[in-house]
């Protein structure tokens, strides 16, 4: 539970002409709004602003129900011991009862983490997915063949539990670069994660 008040941080970024991405050239606005993630007051001092984004004009409506608002979607989250400390959730799963249209936007950096390489390869041959597994703690980046195999093992185990094909499972990892996924802890947590799946945001 977070006991401190929340603050949302805004800042503006003016891009010089030589640095303006092509996607923004046609826009009459040269000032982009930067929206950083909400943090507690205790964490505010360490807040790092999000990348510049161009927000579409007009009003926004928040749909009730979160990630499971659409029919057929289920989700679950838990603490699996992947983070270095604390008990914050570090493992999440989102599934769909039927093939869901899937697409990805990937880094252009020549150094891509194992999950990025895998998901890019999967989505080059398929435009659907049934599950997305997300972990925090280890980015599984710059971990070589061993890190890639760890990821494949996790994908394979989850696919078996969900009774879907491995190529229908996508995986995302965030955390410390150069650290492999804590595969033992993740694999041990998967059955509980799958069993706790729910289509209710309250879960």
Number of C-alpha atoms within 10 A of each C-alpha: 4 8 8 11 10 14 14 13 16 12 12 11 13 13 14 9 9 6 8 12 10 8 8 14 11 9 10 7 10 15 14 16 17 18 17 17 13 14 18 15 15 13 12 14 9 9 16 10 13 14 10 17 12 13 10 7 6 5 5 7 5 6 9 10 12 13 15 19 14 13 9 12 20 23 24 22 21 18 18 23 20 23 19 11 8 10 12 15 15 22 23 21 21 22 25 18 11 12 13 16 10 13 14 11 8 11 11 7 7 6 11 15 23 27 22 21 14 18 20 17 12 18 17 10 9 14 14 17 23 23 28 18 21 17 26 23 21 20 22 30 23 16 18 13 10 12 23 20 14 19 23 17 15 20 22 17 16 24 18 11 12 16 9 15 14 21 20 21 23 22 19 19 22 17 19 16 14 15 15 23 26 19 15 12 12 19 16 11 16 21 14 14 20 20 10 15 18 16 21 15 14 7 11
